[in-house]
């Protein structure tokens, strides 16, 4: 996603981060300066090339990794997806320095955003956006292999006109090779760069059981995005997932999910709810001793703790547990 944002900014399209929307830039003398945006400098080589930006009026994008929210209703969405057999591996690799957790264990964790198992969360997260608004899907693999064609489609989707020469210049300035070089000079992790390859899962010695787990959970949406899948897969129950999201503090204020409609007599049989309960028990009993103390306040872990706590609070609030 960061790569796409770099190219858009190089083309004069303003990009705000989701967490600080409207507060990322300072305007002086008709230019935008990345005051708070500078914290993303390690992943934004475009900031190294430009002190200030002149952005096109009337168009902007807001980027981030977050679920649909009411404030985005009626807006278009560009959904950047990557083969989960690669992106989940990459995510786990980034966690290795901090967590004593195997890849297989990690796939069973609740994702800090959806509280669904990581092996399924990829599909749940992306399907929520597809159902929410008009969405243009960009596959990471296509962005790497045919960036000019992908960027032409993206610009057409957001109604921005640029010449082929402008697009080619921006793509070249923000090429993946240059981004990798910049991040290495900025102190990035070689493990992350290595895992950014396309179809790396085919070249790694990944156990078939791990691939089956991911494909069984998310294969139904992987196929829709054009990824080859060998393991049969069906979407989760719509009713079970809706109940789970209604209990989730990050989701239940969204118009689609209402805690008032939860059937209490069958709720405790919901596999999503039971999975969260099982993880919380293990989290309390065993997890603390398996993490590095220096990551107690890392965003992912702090968000997971907060969302699990809120999930339990909602369950108590409606009488599911005491």
Secondary structure as UniProt FT lines:
FT   HELIX           2..10
FT   TURN            11..12
FT   STRAND          14..17
FT   TURN            19..22
FT   STRAND          26..28
FT   TURN            29..30
FT   STRAND          31..33
FT   HELIX           36..43
FT   HELIX           46..49
FT   TURN            57..58
FT   STRAND          60..63
FT   HELIX           70..72
FT   TURN            73..74
FT   STRAND          77..81
FT   HELIX           84..95
FT   TURN            96..98
FT   HELIX           103..108
FT   TURN            112..114
FT   HELIX           118..132
FT   STRAND          135..139
FT   HELIX           140..145
FT   HELIX           147..157
FT   TURN            158..159
FT   HELIX           164..173
FT   HELIX           176..185
FT   TURN            186..187
FT   HELIX           190..194
FT   TURN            195..196
FT   TURN            198..199
FT   HELIX           200..203
FT   HELIX           208..224
FT   TURN            225..226
FT   HELIX           238..247
FT   TURN            249..253
FT   TURN            255..256
FT   HELIX           259..261
FT   HELIX           264..267
FT   TURN            268..269
FT   HELIX           271..282
FT   HELIX           283..287
FT   HELIX           288..290
FT   HELIX           293..295
FT   TURN            296..297
FT   HELIX           299..317
FT   TURN            318..319
//
